[in-house]
Amino acid sequence: MEFAKRIDFLQANVFADMDRAKAKARAAGKDIIDLSLGSSDLATAPHVIEAITQSLQDPSTHGYLLFNGTQKFRQAAASWYEQKFGIAVDPETEVLPLIGSQEGTAHLPLAVLNPGDYALLLDPGYPSHAGGVYLASGQIYPMPLRAENAFLPVFEDIPLTILAQSKMMVLSYPHNPTSAIAPLDFFRSAVAFCQQHNLVLVHDFPYVDLVFNAQVAPSVLQADPDKSVSIEFFTLSKSYNMGGFRVGYAIGNSQLIRALRQVKAAVDFNQYLGILNGAIAALTGDQAGVDVAKNTFRQRRDTFITALHQIGWDVPTPAATMYIWAKLPAFWSTNSIEFCTHLVETTGVAASPGFGFGKFGEGYVRFALVHDPAILKIAASKISEVINATKSTQF
Ligand SMILES: Cc1ncc(COP(=O)(O)O)c(C=O)c1O
């Protein structure tokens, strides 16, 4: 059977390889400490579960849901933005419910790119950003993120010939996998750059609440209050521990919202109303759980960083997200896939190879802080076995 060429681009998936390495380690009797997936282990708040449970009992929630049926959700999303960022949002034209932000960011290129057009993506970056561009038969120009630039892209480095063929730029801060935060001034220069070069500015914003030195991270809409070029994607997966429920929204430029809505209308009938009701309860109800999540990840970060320092792995302390982005120790080769495969097969500790997030992620590994501090300490001591064994064979 012959398949479309675009599928070829989707096949190289380092994470599937890691999944196999985990299965092999499990079959060999290793206890797996899985720090490879950024799926929160924290529980969804009881008032959210209650709203979903009540909806389940109500047959009027069981049918297809068209745009008008999502009005209460769109209003809740607009109010949440207004409260957090002081930005006025029209729930009718500037908000669109999504089945998770991954779904939205992967579908948007279908609305923006013609085949062959370029999208400017962060490298390393979240894999579905590239996946969406490939599905739209677009091309990717990777904007390298380097430690010396605080993991922010340098717009001036993008060649003019590429810019002339580019339609969109995708940013995402606080950043997965590097954990970098972008200041509001950075977003101001991104907005000016995109206005100048006629680019759509996409901002994927799942970690808005998981910042440890401020209340929230800056929104791109604060830098583009007229929503001239920008669209932002929020998910309830991280702030409200609702990853499995698949719910998020896009917010921003009304033409982009309309175009994405047209693409989605060909694909889905929105998320189940009961889950949207749960999301409304999350966005409008008691916010104490957001601080609990933030404090939990901060405490885990501190424990794991201290433990890594104790075993001699000098890793900087991230100011946001639920990840540690660790440069491979100098005595190890820079091959992150080799390191992660070896680590899981010998110790059972699973991490994500930096290469899986793009070629500029090579030489790093990402640890997701999805276990309690006691387990993280055990993971660090297991990691030290691999580090010490490597050191002793090399010196
Ligand atoms: C940058 C980024 N975007 C999107 C997602 C997925 O969000 P959702 O669960 O809403 O699809 C993640 C999850 O880790 C992420 O890190």
The ligand as a Gaussian input file, in Angstrom:
#p B3LYP/6-31G(d) Opt

LIG

0 1
 C        4.332000      23.037000      24.606000
 C        3.194000      22.082000      24.766000
 N        2.108000      22.221000      23.997000
 C        1.062000      21.383000      24.112000
 C        1.081000      20.348000      25.020000
 C       -0.084000      19.429000      25.087000
 O       -1.184000      20.100000      25.597000
 P       -2.613000      19.414000      25.553000
 O       -2.631000      18.390000      26.620000
 O       -3.568000      20.501000      25.790000
 O       -2.789000      18.838000      24.186000
 C        2.188000      20.160000      25.843000
 C        2.233000      19.028000      26.777000
 O        3.215000      18.655000      27.332000
 C        3.265000      21.055000      25.712000
 O        4.360000      20.936000      26.479000

